[in-house]
Amino acid sequence: MSAEKVSPSAVIAFVFLGVIWGSNFIFVKWAALHVTPLQITLLRVAFGFLPVLVYAAAKGVLRREHLRHAPHFIVMSLLATALYYYAFAKGTALLPSSVAGVLSGAIPLFTFLCAALFLRGERINVTRIIGVILGFVGVVLIARPWSVHGTISLAGAGYMLAGSFSVGVSFVYARRFVSPLGLPAAALTTYQIGFALLLLLAVTPLEGIGAVFDDSRAWIGLIFGLGLLGTGLAYIAYYHIVESLGAIAASSVTYIPPVVALLIGVLAAGEKVDAIALLAIAFILAGVACLQWGAMARSQPRGSLVSR
């Protein structure tokens, strides 16, 4: 994409997306002091659904006949929204927000692995294999399973990796079963988040959920940071970036959140970050870079996307 074709709004959306996704982890951390990860997930999805619904309605892309594809929407609502957000909320509650943010950088790694395993058209080359190896070295460095002091919760790291895996599986499912439907992205997002909201309402205990409103920092971060901005407007911004810059360029936004989460954790939450953690993020970002370079080396890249 040539420079003259890059709109300023796409650049603004790119920066916004990286910053708000990187901020999500501190918002979860604040909310987790008052409510459960499942309740955090419910509130995030509920308030994230509002701007997505308004946007899709304004574009006139919602159709009653789309509901015949409801089984696919339900699967995506589980993999790419409910399970993914819950796993990240649970993992972040058990980890320093900076560490959780760094581990979120594993999303492209799991996405590539799932695509390589289950999508015939996904080519594997040396650059992408190196990317996966580098990325997982970074994950191991940050989790430190050899540590006898237990400074990092292995359960928390496991939840973060489970959330990343869920997104990777959703990528494969979307490519095989949802993309061929040819539905507008705004409509698909609305159905995905809407069904996730219904599923979460059915399984989330509501007792004590109002406790988050006792702390203004917690509820503002949850409703505005995680919900309206981090979920609702983030989806809208993401699709705008894809339309303006293309899928490969848009996916490079994944470089930003781990760095932002690390900075916020250190500067705003006073979390300690040692040299090993910095080395880990370097490995993860290098792995993501290799995956992207390997993707750009393909003759005809297919514009499939990963939501966050």
C-alpha positions in Angstrom: 0.0 0.0 0.0 1.6 3.3 -1.1 2.0 6.1 1.4 -0.4 8.4 -0.4 -3.2 5.9 0.0 -2.8 5.7 3.8 -5.5 7.8 5.4 -4.8 9.8 8.6 -7.8 8.2 10.2 -6.3 4.7 9.7 -3.1 5.8 11.3 -5.0 7.2 14.3 -7.1 4.0 14.6 -3.9 2.0 14.4 -2.3 3.8 17.3 -5.6 3.9 19.3 -6.0 0.2 18.9 -2.5 -0.7 20.1 -2.8 1.6 23.1 -6.3 0.5 24.2 -5.5 -3.2 23.8 -2.3 -2.7 25.8 -4.3 -0.9 28.5 -6.9 -3.7 28.9 -4.8 -5.6 31.4 -4.5 -2.9 34.0 -8.3 -2.3 33.7 -8.9 -6.1 34.3 -6.5 -6.0 37.2 -8.4 -3.1 38.9 -11.8 -4.7 38.3 -10.5 -8.1 39.6 -10.1 -6.6 43.1 -13.9 -6.4 43.3 -15.6 -8.9 41.0 -14.8 -12.3 39.5 -13.2 -12.8 36.1 -16.5 -14.2 34.7 -18.3 -11.1 35.9 -15.6 -8.9 34.3 -16.1 -10.8 31.1 -19.9 -10.3 31.2 -19.6 -6.5 31.8 -17.0 -6.1 29.2 -19.0 -7.8 26.5 -22.2 -6.1 27.5 -20.8 -2.6 27.2 -18.7 -3.5 24.2 -21.8 -4.8 22.4 -23.5 -1.3 22.4 -21.2 0.6 20.0 -20.9 -2.5 17.7 -24.7 -2.8 17.5 -25.1 0.9 16.8 -22.4 0.9 14.2 -23.8 -2.2 12.4 -27.4 -0.7 12.5 -26.1 2.6 11.1 -24.5 0.8 8.2 -27.7 -1.2 7.6 -25.9 -4.6 7.5 -28.1 -6.6 9.9 -30.5 -9.0 8.3 -33.0 -11.4 9.8 -32.0 -14.1 7.2 -28.4 -14.1 8.6 -29.8 -15.9 11.7 -29.9 -19.2 9.7 -26.1 -19.2 10.3 -26.5 -18.9 14.0 -24.6 -22.1 14.8 -21.5 -20.6 13.3 -22.0 -17.3 15.2 -22.4 -19.2 18.4 -19.1 -21.1 17.9 -17.3 -17.8 17.1 -18.9 -16.1 20.1 -17.4 -18.9 22.3 -14.0 -19.1 20.8 -13.3 -15.4 19.9 -15.2 -13.7 22.7 -16.5 -15.5 25.7 -13.8 -18.1 26.3 -11.0 -15.8 25.1 -12.0 -12.8 27.3 -12.6 -15.0 30.3 -9.3 -16.8 30.0 -7.5 -13.4 29.7 -9.4 -12.0 32.6 -8.6 -15.0 34.8 -5.0 -15.0 33.8 -4.6 -11.3 34.3 -6.1 -11.6 37.8 -3.4 -14.1 38.7 -0.5 -12.2 37.1 1.1 -8.8 37.1 -0.7 -6.8 34.4 2.6 -6.3 32.6 3.3 -10.0 32.5 -0.2 -10.7 31.2 0.2 -8.1 28.5 3.5 -9.6 27.4 1.9 -13.1 27.2 -0.9 -11.7 25.1 1.8 -11.4 22.4 1.5 -15.1 21.9 -1.8 -14.7 20.0 -0.2 -14.5 16.5 1.9 -17.6 17.4 -1.1 -19.7 18.2 -3.0 -18.3 15.2 -0.3 -19.4 12.8 0.1 -22.8 14.4 -3.7 -23.5 14.2 -3.8 -22.2 10.6 -0.8 -24.3 9.6 -2.3 -27.4 11.2 -5.9 -27.1 9.9 -5.9 -24.8 6.8 -4.5 -26.4 3.6 -3.7 -23.0 2.0 -1.5 -21.8 4.9 2.1 -22.1 3.8 4.9 -22.9 6.1 8.3 -21.5 5.4 11.6 -21.2 7.4 10.9 -17.6 8.4 7.6 -18.5 10.0 9.0 -21.5 11.8 11.8 -19.3 13.2 9.1 -16.9 14.3 7.2 -19.5 16.2 10.3 -20.8 17.9 11.4 -17.3 18.9 7.9 -16.5 20.2 7.6 -19.5 22.4 11.1 -19.0 23.8 9.8 -15.6 24.9 6.7 -17.3 26.5 8.8 -19.7 28.4 11.1 -17.0 29.6 8.2 -14.9 31.0 6.5 -18.0 32.6 9.8 -19.4 34.0 8.5 -22.9 34.9 11.9 -23.7 36.3 11.6 -21.0 39.0 11.4 -22.5 42.6 10.3 -19.1 44.0 7.0 -19.1 42.2 7.3 -15.4 41.2 5.0 -16.0 38.2 1.7 -17.9 38.5 1.9 -20.9 36.1 -1.9 -21.1 36.3 -2.1 -17.5 35.2 0.3 -18.0 32.4 -1.7 -21.1 31.4 -5.0 -19.1 31.2 -3.3 -16.5 29.0 -2.0 -19.2 26.7 -5.4 -20.9 26.7 -7.0 -17.6 25.6 -4.5 -17.2 22.8 -5.2 -20.7 21.7 -8.9 -20.0 21.7 -8.3 -17.1 19.3 -6.1 -19.2 17.1 -8.8 -21.9 16.8 -11.4 -19.2 16.1 -9.2 -18.0 13.2 -9.3 -21.4 11.6 -13.0 -21.8 12.1 -13.8 -18.3 10.7 -11.7 -19.0 7.6 -13.3 -22.4 6.9 -16.9 -21.7 7.9 -17.7 -18.0 8.4 -15.7 -16.1 5.7 -17.3 -18.1 2.9 -20.7 -16.8 4.0 -19.7 -13.4 2.6 -21.4 -11.4 5.3 -20.3 -7.8 6.2 -17.6 -7.7 9.0 -19.8 -5.3 11.1 -22.7 -7.8 11.0 -20.5 -10.8 11.9 -19.0 -8.8 14.8 -22.4 -7.9 16.1 -23.7 -11.4 16.0 -20.5 -12.8 17.6 -20.6 -10.4 20.5 -24.4 -10.5 20.8 -24.5 -14.3 21.2 -21.5 -14.2 23.6 -23.5 -11.8 25.7 -26.5 -14.2 25.9 -24.2 -17.1 26.7 -22.5 -15.2 29.5 -25.8 -14.0 30.9 -26.8 -17.6 31.2 -23.8 -18.8 33.1 -22.5 -15.8 35.1 -23.6 -15.5 38.8 -24.7 -11.9 39.3 -24.3 -11.8 43.1 -21.8 -9.2 44.1 -21.4 -7.8 40.6 -22.3 -4.4 41.8 -19.2 -4.2 44.0 -17.2 -3.0 41.0 -19.1 0.3 41.3 -17.7 1.0 44.7 -14.4 1.9 43.2 -14.6 4.6 40.5 -11.2 3.6 39.0 -12.4 0.0 38.6 -15.8 0.7 37.0 -14.6 3.4 34.7 -11.8 1.2 33.5 -14.1 -1.7 33.1 -17.0 0.0 31.4 -15.1 2.6 29.3 -11.7 1.0 29.0 -12.6 -2.6 28.5 -16.1 -2.4 27.2 -16.9 0.7 25.1 -13.3 1.3 23.9 -11.4 -2.0 24.3 -14.1 -4.1 22.8 -16.7 -2.1 21.0 -14.7 0.7 19.3 -11.7 -1.5 19.0 -13.6 -3.9 16.6 -14.7 -0.9 14.6 -11.2 0.6 14.5 -9.7 -2.8 13.5 -11.9 -3.2 10.5 -11.3 0.4 9.5 -7.5 -0.4 9.5 -8.0 -3.5 7.5 -10.0 -1.6 4.9 -7.4 1.2 4.7 -4.1 -0.6 5.1 -4.8 -4.3 4.4 -4.8 -7.4 6.5 -1.0 -7.8 6.8 -0.4 -4.2 7.8 -3.3 -4.3 10.2 -2.0 -7.4 12.0 1.2 -5.5 12.9 -0.8 -3.7 15.5 0.0 -6.8 17.7 3.4 -5.3 18.3 2.0 -2.5 20.4 -0.1 -4.0 23.2 2.7 -6.0 25.0 4.9 -2.9 25.1 2.1 -0.7 26.3 1.0 -3.2 28.9 4.6 -3.4 30.1 5.0 0.4 30.4 1.6 0.8 32.2 2.4 -2.0 34.6 5.8 -0.4 35.5 4.8 3.2 35.5 1.2 3.2 36.7 1.1 0.0 38.9 4.6 0.0 40.2 5.2 -3.6 39.0 8.8 -4.9 38.9 10.2 -5.9 35.5 13.6 -7.6 35.3 16.0 -8.3 32.5 14.5 -11.7 31.8 11.0 -10.1 31.2 12.5 -7.6 28.8 14.3 -10.3 27.0 11.1 -12.3 26.8 9.2 -9.5 25.1 12.0 -9.0 22.7 11.7 -12.7 21.7 8.0 -12.5 21.4 8.0 -9.4 19.2 10.8 -10.8 17.1 8.7 -14.0 16.6 5.7 -12.0 15.5 7.9 -10.0 13.1 9.2 -13.2 11.5 5.6 -14.5 11.2 4.6 -11.4 9.3 7.7 -11.4 7.1 6.9 -15.0 6.3 3.3 -14.1 5.5 4.4 -11.2 3.2 6.7 -13.6 1.3 3.7 -15.6 0.1 2.7 -14.9 -3.4 -1.0 -14.1 -2.7 -1.6 -13.4 1.0 -5.2 -14.1 2.0 -6.7 -11.4 4.2 -7.9 -13.3 7.1 -7.9 -11.5 10.4 -7.6 -12.1 14.1 -9.6 -10.1 16.6 -8.3 -9.3 20.0 
